[in-house]
C-alpha cells in the first residue's frame, strides 16, 4: 500500500471507530428491554413486596436479595430462605399450594434438606461482560430498586423494565439522580423531601413522595409567571428538581469498567 493510500484510509478507520463507540453506547444490553421469561417458580412479587393496602406483605427487597447493599451482585435467596416462611405458610389456593410444593421439593424438605438444590431461576437482567455493575454503590447512595427495575412489586411476571444500555446509564450520571423521582418510581411516600423545589413536607394532603398531585400551587418560572393554573384537580407540579439537589456520582468510567 502506497503512503497516499495509507493516509486516505485514516478517515475511514476513524469513522468506523466513532460508529463502534456510538453503537456500544446506545445499543441494547446483553439482555433485551421487555424480556420476561417463564420461571421455574411463579413467584408472586405483588403478594410478597406489594403494599399492604393492596393485599401485599410489604416486604423489603433486601429480605430476599440480601446482598444488594453489601456486594456488586444483588444475590438470589437460598431455598431455605423461602422455606423459613413456607414451612408453615402452605398457600390458600390450589395454584399457591402447587408452587410452594415445588419450593419444598427443591429444598428437599421431606428429607431434611439432604439433597437440596437451588432454584434454577432464569436470569433476566444482564449487562455486557465488560461492564461490572456495582449494586452496593447505587443502593447505598439511595437509588431505589424501581428506578432501574421498574415497579417489580406490581409485576405478576418480572421483565426487564429499562434498556440498561450505556447511554441510559450515562444520562443519570451526567444529569444527576433525582431522589424525589426515585421515591415516586418506587411507589413510596415515606421520605421527607430535602428542600426540593416545589417539594412539600411528608404527609401533606394531596401529595405523594413530596410532590403535590392535587390542588397544585402554580410553579413559578424564572420570569415570575405561573407555569400552570392554580387548583387544578389531579394536576402534577411540573417544577424540575434543581441541579444542586440532584445526586451525582464521581464520573469515573473505571467504577463499572474495571
Number of C-alpha atoms within 10 A of each C-alpha: 5 7 7 8 9 10 10 11 10 11 11 11 11 11 11 12 12 12 12 11 12 13 14 15 16 14 15 19 20 15 17 20 17 13 13 16 14 11 15 13 15 16 15 18 21 22 19 18 21 22 17 13 8 11 12 17 15 17 17 13 15 14 11 16 15 16 17 22 18 15 14 16 16 19 15 15 16 14 19 20 13 15 17 10 10 16 14 8 12 16 14 8 8 9 11 15 15 15 17 22 18 15 23 21 18 18 24 17 17 10 10 9 15 10 12 16 15 13 18 10 12 11 11 17 19 14 17 15 9 9 16 15 17 17 20 16 17 16 16 12 15 14 19 20 20 18 19 18 18 18 19 21 23 19 15 13 15 23 19 20 19 18 22 23 21 19 17 15 13 14 11 15 16 13 12 17 22 21 23 23 17 19 23 17 18 20 17 15 16 12 15 15 18 13 12 21 14 19 20 19 18 16 14 12 12 14 19 23 27 27 26 22 18 17 18 22 19 20 19 14 11 7 6 8 10 13 14 17 12 13 12 14 11 12 17 17 19 15 16 12 18 11 12 9 16 15 17 16 14 8 10 9 10 9 14 12 11 8
